């Protein structure tokens, strides 16, 4: 299992819109948020897999976001 940080621009929607997309993704095991425009995700999938799944679920034309794996360092 890997931990990722997911940072997104307001152009893809508000927190509820993004949260709904994450909840619909079977690739995401758990998520939480503490910072505006940022979620922490756990998954057995790669950042590329998560990106592809999110791109299918977000309806905005301007899909600007970053998914980065968090290491132990």
N, C-alpha and C positions, 0 to 999 in steps of 0.2 A: 504494500500500500504506500502511496506517495501523497505528500501534502503539496498543494499549489496555492499560490496567491493569484487571484483574478481581479484585475483592476479594469474598470470600464468608464467610458465617457458617457455623459448625459444623453448623447445622441442615440444610444441604443434603448433608452427608456429609463424609467425610475426604478427604485429599488424593488418595488413589488413586481414589476415586469421581469426584471432579471431573476428575482427569487422564483417566480413561476417557471421560468425556463430551466433553472437549475433543478427544481423539484421534478420536472418532467424528464430529466436525464437519468436513465438507469446507470450511466457511467459514474455518476457522482454518488458516493456512499454517504457522505455527511458534508455539511457546509455550516458556516457561521459568519457573522459580520460584526465588526466593532468600529470600523472606519468608513466614512462616506465613500461611495463608489468603489468598494473593495469587499471581496468575499474570500474566505479561506475555504478550500475544498480538499476533500480526501477522495482518492480514486485508485483503482487498480489499472487505470488506463494512462496513456501518455498525454502530455500537453497537446500534442498534435491531434490526438483522438478527441479530446475535450473541445478543442477549437472547432473541429469539423462538426461536432454535435451542436455546439452553440450557434454556429453560422446557420444551421438548418432551422433553429428555433427562434432566432431573433428576426423580426420583420423589418427593421429599419434598414434604409439604404446605406447609411453611414455606420458601419459596424466596427467601431474602434475600441479595441480592448487588448489586454495583455494577460496571458496565462504563463506563470513561471513556477517551476518546481522549487520548493524550499528545501535546502540541504541542511545537514546537521551543523554546518559551519556558520 
